[in-house]
Amino acid sequence: MNNEGYTIAQNNENITEVFDNIYKIGTKLVTKNFVKGHKVYGEELITYKDIEYRMWNPYRSKLAAAILNNLKEVKIQPGSKVLYLGAANGTTPSHVSDIISRTGRVYCVEISKRSMRDLVEVCELRNNMLPILSDAMEVDNYSKIIPDESCDVIYQDASARDQAGILIKNTRFLKKGGYAYFIIKSQSIDVGKNPKDVFKSELEKLKDLYEVKEKIDLNPFDKLHMFAVLQKK
Ligand SMILES: C[S@@+](CC[C@H](N)C(=O)[O-])C[C@H]1O[C@@H](n2cnc3c(N)ncnc32)[C@H](O)[C@@H]1O
């Protein structure tokens, strides 16, 4: 992904809180660093009035891109329990960790052993993150760690072929009325199909379980994914 030019011009610009624990410095998004001095993906750290913030790059994180593209509400809040599917090296999960802070928890499911090695290092420093090496389809691997209906939010960014299927399997962990951020990568499902048709058919598969609240186009930060906000019925 391209992140050229995504640096802060002036460190003395005004800071405003746009959602709980999510801020803007000028036009750039930042989160308050949960572990002082800790960088996860080479992001810039900025100290303002004795508080350290981490730059949140929308070219590297689809949640940041969705927020900058006018996501109405961020359901990940201080104290939230989040099930994160497809945690990779921990880029976006680390910002989730900043937001949920001391009383929250993010369960980070990842299938790749290579990514898991980096993720474990991030989780060792951030005690509100729990790494889980597993296929997100194999929910019995972690059903003893995560009680049913205990999570406020599911963040599904596992780039597998059956993305709706993964969310359906994991819905048991979500509270009734809880939210799912469902990130659809059409190319992982069917490269030959029009992405719009793929997005539509994935959402169709979820209609008995979820109500679609928002659909966010991630342009110009990301052109391959669609970001949907769903609420469990
Ligand atoms: C686009 S990356 C995730 C990026 C990450 N969410 C972020 O924003 O920092 C997709 C990840 O999904 C993982 N993945 C693919 N299929 C999976 C599955 N069935 N179960 C768990 N993880 C899976 C891949 O290994 C990859 O790390």
The ligand as an ORCA input file, in Angstrom:
! r2SCAN-3c Opt
* xyz 0 1
  C      -5.227     -8.064      5.357
  S      -4.373     -9.036      6.521
  C      -4.900     -8.336      8.048
  C      -4.345     -6.968      8.380
  C      -4.717     -6.525      9.783
  N      -6.128     -6.709     10.020
  C      -4.380     -5.076     10.021
  O      -5.162     -4.184      9.648
  O      -3.344     -4.824     10.643
  C      -5.281    -10.526      6.503
  C      -4.802    -11.576      7.481
  O      -5.762    -12.607      7.551
  C      -5.070    -13.803      7.833
  N      -5.963    -14.921      7.531
  C      -6.353    -15.396      6.314
  N      -7.181    -16.440      6.460
  C      -7.340    -16.638      7.784
  C      -8.088    -17.563      8.559
  N      -8.846    -18.498      7.987
  N      -8.009    -17.482      9.903
  C      -7.237    -16.538     10.506
  N      -6.509    -15.634      9.825
  C      -6.561    -15.677      8.485
  C      -3.838    -13.705      6.924
  O      -2.825    -14.591      7.351
  C      -3.478    -12.228      7.082
  O      -2.531    -12.036      8.095
*
